Structures are given as C-alpha cells and as structure tokens.
Amino acid sequence: MINDDLKYKIALSLIPKVGHITAKKLVSYVGSFEGVFKESKKNLIKISGIGSVLANSIVNSNAVSKAEEEIDFIKKNKIAPIFYLDKQYPERLKHCEDAPVLIYTLGDMDLNSQKVISIVGTRKATTEGVAFCKKLIKDLKEREHNPIIVSGLAYGIDAVAHQAALDNGMKTIAVLGHGLDIIYPASHKKLARDIVNQGMLITDFASKSIRDKNNFIKRNRIIAGLSDATVVIESGEKGGSLVTADIANSYNRDVFAVPGRVSDPYSKGCNSLIKANKAAMLTSIEDLEYMLGWEPGKKDKDAVQRNLFVSLTNEEKIITEILKEFSELPIDLLCLKSNMSTSKVSPVLLNLEFMGVVKTLPGKKYQLISSIYL
C-alpha cells in the first residue's frame, strides 16, 4: 500500500551508508521517518554511530525528491516495496547485519517460506553442471521439499536454476543488481516475466540506479541472506559465487559445493570451498537432506517402498504378502500358509529382517514393518 510515510522510508534507503541498523537508530531517536530529514545536523551527530559525514549527507540529501519520483515508478509498475519493519520483510534477511532497509519486489509470494535455497554458479556452465542443477531441483520437487529457489538471473547456473524451478512448478526468486526499470541481461527478459508469474523479482536498488559491477557483488548478500543454504554448482578460482558462499558463511548459513575434477577450471572454486571447510560436499539430494535435517515427503517414501518390493525374490514376496494380512505370525503358520518348509522360510525371514522389512517378536513370531512395506 502506498502512503505518505513510504516516501520517507524510500528516502532513508537512498542515503549511502544507511543500513537497517543505522536506520533503526535514526528512527528510534527522532521518532518518525519524516523526522529524520527534518532533524538538525547537531542533533543527528548525537546519535550513536552517526558521525558528521553521515549527518551531513542526511541534512543535505535530495533523497526525498528522488523518493517521490520512485513512488511514481512504483505505482505505474505495480511494484511492492517492503521496509525492514514490515511483517512481509523476509525474516532470514532481517537477521543479517547488512540487510537492506528496503527491498523492491515484483511478484506475489511468501518470503518467509519454510524452505529456501539459493543456487549459484559460473556463467559458463558445463554440460555436467547444467545436468546436476536440473536433477537437484527435480529431486527437490519429487521428494516434496518444494523450497523456494533463489538465484541472480545471470547467465549459466543462475538461469538454469530459475528455469528448472519453473519447469518443476516451484517458486523462484531472482535477486537483481539494478532497479526494476531494466532487466540484465536483456536476453533474460522472458525468463524474468515467467519468474514474476511464478515467483518474484527482488532488488534493493531504486529505478534509474547507476549500473555498476559492484552492485552485483552487493546483491549477493540478499541471495545468501534470503536462504537457509547456498549451493555452489561450478565456479572458477574467483567469482561472484564464491563471494555469495563467503557471505552465507558469515551469516552462519549452510553452504554446499559440488566437487569436480582438479583439472576442470570451473570446479576449482567448489573444490577450494570444500578443501577449506567452507562448504559441505554435495553429490546428491541425500547430502542436502542429511545436512539440513529434511525428511523426504510421502511420495518419495512410497517410491522407495515400491522399489524395495520389486527387488524382493518370489519367496520374499510370498512371505511379505502373508504378513500383510496378519498383524503377526509364528514361523510354523508362515510355513503352512506359504506351503514352504521351515528350512526354506527361515533364511527368507532372516534376509527380510536384515533388509528391515520384518521384525522378530517374542515367541518366535514375525511382524511386517508397515512403514517399509506397501
């Protein structure tokens, strides 16, 4: 909702060196957002952490007039600005010391979802990197985790991650290093439109912001801050993906890296993260589940159970089918109902017990473990 207070919130976010911690101090001391821009330099300097340079920037700032222009842009393009005090502001990001005062969003989704993962990597992704990224996201869907997939809309792994999320019917967030008045790279305009329909574009840059490569480094803190974990899929020795991983580590978030051959240039970054204990090795969805404590959904468990049943021998299937009809049976009745001898049934039961399909009860009775068998 657009209100007059928003003008001063936006203006506050446009002042350099004002993060949400400094903003809190300013608003708490003065009493209102508008008051920050009407307070004297002398009084501003009295605030802890506000020096003369920042106080001078606030007093002489043209941020209010720029904010008025930004509001016109917001209204025209149906952009939703979210201030750090708003309940919609992502909680994960709010806990980061350098979180932005305000973010501009385009799209409709809950930023406080139970599961959020960022996936980043080189712009020059290999066939193997692309395949791994697609499979990881497909597995996340099939095992019913359905996390929001966060990335940066760049070429390579970023674009693959966004598109794979869309293809699997999952929500995805693209964090931009510029205002919402442009899309960079321009070739990703269609992808950006699709993301808006099935997710969200986020940036802390106002429209008409100067495009600078450092902005893309700056936006990495949002990618890391929005997420429970950051996954790096292919990276050279240097690059934005490694910066994102470092930031995620500084936020005490989990970081994963996909290992590769030491001779591959785009595996060097990932291998270095793993070697330096800055990232856990990620080779499959199971690694992610184990480290994050995520349990697969029912569909995946059902699939495991069906696969287990298919792998059983004919004798094992007969015994499990019989036990499915009864809560428990002694071995003599199992022999009778299966029309097999004790010498035949005993090793079958022993093998099923090792597989975790049946368990032995007191009195030499056997019971099917229903959570394993369908």
C-alpha positions as CSV (number, residue, x, y, z in Angstrom):
1,M,0.0,0.0,0.0
2,I,1.3,3.4,-1.0
3,N,1.2,6.0,1.8
4,D,3.0,9.3,2.6
5,D,5.2,7.6,5.1
6,L,6.6,5.4,2.3
7,K,8.3,8.5,0.7
8,Y,10.5,8.9,3.8
9,K,11.2,5.2,4.1
10,I,12.4,5.2,0.5
11,A,14.3,8.4,1.0
12,L,16.0,6.8,4.0
13,S,17.1,3.8,1.9
14,L,18.6,6.1,-0.7
15,I,21.1,7.6,1.7
16,P,24.5,5.9,1.3
17,K,25.8,4.0,4.4
18,V,22.4,3.7,5.9
19,G,21.7,0.0,6.6
20,H,18.8,-1.2,8.6
21,I,20.7,-1.0,11.9
22,T,21.6,2.7,11.3
23,A,18.0,3.3,10.1
24,K,16.6,1.9,13.3
25,K,18.8,4.2,15.3
26,L,17.8,7.2,13.4
27,V,14.0,6.5,13.5
28,S,14.2,5.4,17.2
29,Y,16.0,8.6,18.2
30,V,13.9,11.1,16.1
31,G,10.6,9.3,16.4
32,S,9.5,9.1,12.8
33,F,10.8,8.6,9.3
34,E,9.9,12.1,8.2
35,G,11.6,13.5,11.3
36,V,14.9,12.1,10.2
37,F,15.0,14.5,7.3
38,K,13.9,17.5,9.4
39,E,16.3,16.9,12.3
40,S,19.3,19.3,12.6
41,K,22.8,18.1,11.9
42,K,23.7,19.0,15.5
43,N,21.1,16.6,16.9
44,L,21.9,13.8,14.4
45,I,25.5,13.7,15.4
46,K,24.4,12.9,19.0
47,I,23.0,9.6,17.8
48,S,25.4,6.7,18.5
49,G,27.1,5.6,15.3
50,I,26.1,8.7,13.3
51,G,29.1,10.8,12.5
52,S,29.4,14.2,11.0
53,V,29.8,12.8,7.5
54,L,26.6,10.8,7.6
55,A,24.7,13.6,9.4
56,N,25.8,16.0,6.7
57,S,24.6,13.6,4.0
58,I,21.2,13.3,5.6
59,V,20.7,17.1,6.1
60,N,21.9,18.0,2.5
61,S,20.3,15.0,0.8
62,N,17.9,15.2,-2.1
63,A,16.7,11.8,-1.3
64,V,13.1,12.9,-0.6
65,S,12.6,14.3,-4.1
66,K,14.2,11.2,-5.6
67,A,11.8,9.1,-3.4
68,E,8.8,11.0,-4.9
69,E,9.9,10.0,-8.4
70,E,10.4,6.4,-7.2
71,I,6.8,6.3,-5.9
72,D,5.5,7.3,-9.3
73,F,7.5,4.4,-10.8
74,I,6.3,2.0,-8.2
75,K,2.6,2.9,-8.8
76,K,2.9,2.7,-12.5
77,N,4.6,-0.8,-12.5
78,K,2.7,-2.3,-9.5
79,I,5.9,-2.8,-7.5
80,A,5.6,-3.6,-3.9
81,P,8.3,-2.0,-1.6
82,I,8.9,-3.8,1.7
83,F,10.5,-2.0,4.6
84,Y,12.5,-3.8,7.2
85,L,9.9,-3.1,9.8
86,D,7.1,-4.5,7.7
87,K,5.8,-8.0,8.6
88,Q,6.3,-9.1,5.0
89,Y,10.0,-8.4,5.2
90,P,11.9,-11.8,5.0
91,E,12.9,-12.9,8.5
92,R,16.0,-14.6,7.3
93,L,17.3,-11.4,5.7
94,K,16.3,-9.3,8.6
95,H,18.8,-11.2,10.8
96,C,21.7,-10.2,8.6
97,E,23.6,-7.2,9.8
98,D,24.0,-5.6,6.4
99,A,20.4,-6.3,5.3
100,P,18.9,-3.5,3.1
101,V,16.5,-1.0,4.7
102,L,14.0,-1.6,1.9
103,I,13.6,-4.0,-0.9
104,Y,11.5,-3.6,-4.1
105,T,9.5,-6.7,-5.2
106,L,7.6,-7.6,-8.3
107,G,5.5,-10.8,-8.0
108,D,3.4,-12.4,-5.3
109,M,4.8,-14.9,-2.8
110,D,5.5,-15.6,0.8
111,L,9.1,-14.6,1.5
112,N,9.1,-16.5,4.8
113,S,8.6,-19.9,3.4
114,Q,9.7,-22.9,5.4
115,K,12.4,-23.9,3.0
116,V,14.5,-21.5,0.8
117,I,17.7,-22.5,-1.1
118,S,19.9,-20.3,-3.2
119,I,21.7,-21.9,-6.1
120,V,24.6,-20.1,-7.8
121,G,27.5,-20.9,-10.1
122,T,29.5,-19.9,-13.1
123,R,28.1,-18.0,-16.0
124,K,29.9,-20.5,-18.3
125,A,28.3,-23.7,-17.0
126,T,29.4,-27.0,-18.4
127,T,27.0,-29.7,-19.6
128,E,27.7,-31.6,-16.4
129,G,26.9,-28.6,-14.2
130,V,23.7,-27.9,-16.0
131,A,22.6,-31.5,-15.7
132,F,23.4,-31.6,-12.0
133,C,21.5,-28.4,-11.3
134,K,18.4,-29.7,-13.2
135,K,18.5,-33.0,-11.4
136,L,18.9,-31.4,-8.0
137,I,15.9,-29.2,-8.4
138,K,13.8,-32.1,-9.9
139,D,14.8,-34.2,-6.9
140,L,13.8,-31.4,-4.5
141,K,10.4,-31.4,-6.2
142,E,9.9,-35.2,-6.3
143,R,10.9,-35.6,-2.7
144,E,8.3,-33.0,-1.8
145,H,10.7,-30.4,-0.3
146,N,9.5,-27.7,-2.7
147,P,11.8,-25.0,-1.5
148,I,11.9,-21.5,-3.0
149,I,14.9,-21.4,-5.4
150,V,16.9,-18.2,-5.2
151,S,19.4,-17.0,-7.7
152,G,20.7,-13.9,-9.5
153,L,19.2,-14.2,-13.1
154,A,22.7,-14.2,-14.6
155,Y,23.9,-16.4,-17.5
156,G,24.8,-20.0,-16.7
157,I,23.9,-21.8,-13.5
158,D,21.6,-18.9,-12.3
159,A,19.4,-19.1,-15.3
160,V,19.3,-22.9,-15.3
161,A,18.3,-22.9,-11.6
162,H,15.4,-20.4,-12.3
163,Q,14.2,-22.3,-15.4
164,A,14.4,-25.7,-13.7
165,A,12.3,-24.3,-10.8
166,L,9.7,-23.0,-13.2
167,D,9.6,-26.3,-15.2
168,N,9.0,-28.2,-12.0
169,G,6.2,-25.9,-10.8
170,M,8.3,-24.4,-8.0
171,K,8.6,-20.9,-6.7
172,T,11.8,-19.0,-7.6
173,I,13.2,-15.6,-6.7
174,A,15.6,-13.6,-8.9
175,V,17.7,-11.0,-7.0
176,L,18.8,-8.2,-9.3
177,G,21.8,-5.9,-9.1
178,H,19.9,-3.0,-10.5
179,G,16.5,-1.3,-10.4
180,L,13.3,-2.9,-11.7
181,D,13.3,-0.5,-14.6
182,I,15.6,-2.8,-16.6
183,I,16.4,-6.5,-16.9
184,Y,20.0,-7.5,-17.2
185,P,21.0,-9.4,-19.2
186,A,18.4,-8.3,-21.7
187,S,18.1,-11.8,-23.2
188,H,16.5,-12.9,-19.9
189,K,13.5,-10.6,-20.2
190,K,11.2,-13.5,-20.9
191,L,12.7,-15.6,-18.1
192,A,12.1,-12.6,-15.8
193,R,8.5,-12.3,-16.8
194,D,8.0,-16.0,-16.2
195,I,9.6,-15.6,-12.7
196,V,7.2,-12.8,-11.9
197,N,4.2,-15.1,-12.7
198,Q,5.6,-18.0,-10.6
199,G,7.8,-16.2,-8.1
200,M,9.3,-12.8,-7.5
201,L,12.0,-10.3,-8.7
202,I,13.7,-8.6,-5.7
203,T,16.2,-5.7,-5.6
204,D,17.3,-3.1,-3.1
205,F,18.2,-0.7,-6.0
206,A,15.8,2.1,-6.9
207,S,15.0,2.7,-10.6
208,K,17.5,4.7,-12.6
209,S,20.3,3.4,-10.4
210,I,23.7,3.5,-11.9
211,R,24.7,0.1,-13.3
212,D,27.9,-0.9,-11.7
213,K,29.6,-4.3,-11.4
214,N,29.9,-3.8,-7.7
215,N,26.1,-3.7,-7.5
216,F,26.1,-7.4,-8.5
217,I,28.5,-8.2,-5.7
218,K,26.3,-6.2,-3.3
219,R,23.2,-8.1,-4.3
220,N,24.8,-11.4,-3.4
221,R,24.2,-10.6,0.3
222,I,20.5,-10.7,-0.4
223,I,20.8,-14.1,-2.3
224,A,22.7,-15.5,0.7
225,G,20.5,-13.8,3.3
226,L,17.2,-15.0,1.9
227,S,18.2,-18.6,2.1
228,D,18.6,-21.5,4.6
229,A,21.5,-22.7,2.5
230,T,23.6,-21.7,-0.5
231,V,24.6,-24.3,-3.2
232,V,27.5,-23.6,-5.5
233,I,27.5,-25.5,-8.7
234,E,30.7,-24.9,-10.6
235,S,32.9,-21.9,-10.0
236,G,36.3,-20.7,-11.1
237,E,39.0,-19.7,-8.6
238,K,37.4,-16.3,-8.4
239,G,33.8,-15.2,-9.0
240,G,30.6,-13.9,-7.6
241,S,29.5,-17.4,-6.5
242,L,32.4,-17.6,-4.1
243,V,31.5,-14.2,-2.7
244,T,28.0,-15.4,-2.1
245,A,29.4,-18.5,-0.3
246,D,31.6,-16.4,1.9
247,I,28.7,-14.1,2.8
248,A,26.5,-17.1,3.6
249,N,29.2,-18.4,5.9
250,S,29.3,-15.1,7.6
251,Y,25.6,-15.3,8.2
252,N,26.1,-18.8,9.7
253,R,24.1,-20.4,6.9
254,D,24.8,-23.8,5.4
255,V,27.0,-23.8,2.2
256,F,27.3,-26.7,-0.2
257,A,29.6,-27.1,-3.2
258,V,29.6,-29.7,-6.0
259,P,33.0,-31.2,-6.3
260,G,34.7,-31.8,-9.6
261,R,38.0,-33.0,-11.2
262,V,41.0,-31.0,-10.2
263,S,41.8,-30.3,-13.8
264,D,38.4,-28.7,-14.5
265,P,38.7,-24.8,-14.3
266,Y,35.1,-24.5,-13.2
267,S,35.5,-27.0,-10.4
268,K,38.4,-25.2,-8.8
269,G,36.2,-22.8,-6.8
270,C,34.0,-25.6,-5.4
271,N,36.9,-27.8,-4.6
272,S,38.6,-25.0,-2.8
273,L,35.5,-24.3,-0.7
274,I,35.3,-28.0,0.3
275,K,39.1,-28.2,1.0
276,A,38.9,-25.1,3.2
277,N,35.9,-26.5,5.1
278,K,33.8,-23.5,3.8
279,A,31.3,-25.8,2.2
280,A,29.9,-29.3,2.6
281,M,30.4,-31.6,-0.3
282,L,27.2,-32.1,-2.3
283,T,26.9,-35.1,-4.6
284,S,23.2,-35.8,-4.4
285,I,19.9,-34.7,-2.8
286,E,20.7,-37.0,0.1
287,D,23.6,-34.9,1.2
288,L,21.4,-31.8,1.3
289,E,18.7,-33.7,3.2
290,Y,21.1,-35.0,5.8
291,M,22.9,-31.7,6.5
292,L,19.6,-29.7,6.7
293,G,17.6,-32.4,8.5
294,W,15.0,-32.6,5.8
295,E,12.8,-35.7,5.6
296,P,11.6,-36.8,2.1
297,G,7.9,-36.4,1.5
298,K,5.4,-39.3,1.4
299,K,5.6,-39.7,-2.4
300,D,9.3,-40.4,-2.2
301,K,8.9,-42.8,0.6
302,D,6.2,-44.6,-1.4
303,A,8.6,-44.8,-4.3
304,V,11.3,-46.3,-2.1
305,Q,8.8,-48.8,-0.8
306,R,7.7,-49.8,-4.3
307,N,11.3,-50.2,-5.4
308,L,12.0,-52.3,-2.4
309,F,9.1,-54.6,-3.1
310,V,10.1,-55.0,-6.8
311,S,13.6,-56.1,-5.6
312,L,12.4,-58.9,-3.4
313,T,12.6,-62.5,-4.5
314,N,9.5,-64.6,-5.2
315,E,9.8,-66.3,-1.8
316,E,10.3,-63.0,0.0
317,K,7.2,-61.5,-1.8
318,I,5.1,-64.5,-0.7
319,I,6.1,-64.1,3.0
320,T,5.5,-60.4,3.0
321,E,2.1,-60.8,1.3
322,I,1.1,-63.3,4.0
323,L,2.4,-61.0,6.8
324,K,0.5,-58.1,5.3
325,E,-2.8,-60.0,6.1
326,F,-1.9,-60.7,9.7
327,S,-0.6,-58.5,12.5
328,E,1.9,-61.2,13.4
329,L,2.5,-64.9,12.7
330,P,4.8,-67.7,14.1
331,I,7.1,-69.5,11.7
332,D,5.0,-72.7,11.7
333,L,2.0,-70.9,10.4
334,L,4.1,-69.0,7.8
335,C,5.3,-72.3,6.6
336,L,1.8,-73.7,6.4
337,K,0.3,-70.7,4.6
338,S,3.3,-70.3,2.2
339,N,3.5,-74.1,1.5
340,M,7.2,-73.9,2.1
341,S,9.4,-75.9,4.5
342,T,11.0,-74.4,7.7
343,S,14.4,-74.7,6.1
344,K,13.1,-72.5,3.2
345,V,11.3,-70.0,5.3
346,S,13.9,-69.4,7.9
347,P,16.6,-67.9,5.6
348,V,13.9,-65.8,3.9
349,L,12.8,-64.3,7.2
350,L,16.4,-63.7,8.2
351,N,17.1,-61.8,5.0
352,L,13.9,-59.8,5.3
353,E,14.9,-58.9,8.8
354,F,18.3,-57.7,7.6
355,M,16.5,-55.6,5.0
356,G,14.3,-54.1,7.7
357,V,11.1,-55.4,6.1
358,V,10.1,-57.7,9.0
359,K,11.0,-57.8,12.7
360,T,11.1,-60.7,15.2
361,L,8.7,-60.6,18.2
362,P,8.9,-62.6,21.5
363,G,7.7,-66.2,21.0
364,K,9.4,-66.5,17.6
365,K,6.7,-64.5,15.9
366,Y,7.2,-62.3,12.9
367,Q,5.7,-58.9,12.0
368,L,5.7,-56.8,8.9
369,I,7.2,-53.3,9.4
370,S,4.3,-51.4,7.8
371,S,6.3,-48.2,7.3
372,I,8.6,-50.0,4.9
373,Y,6.2,-52.3,3.0
374,L,3.2,-51.2,1.0
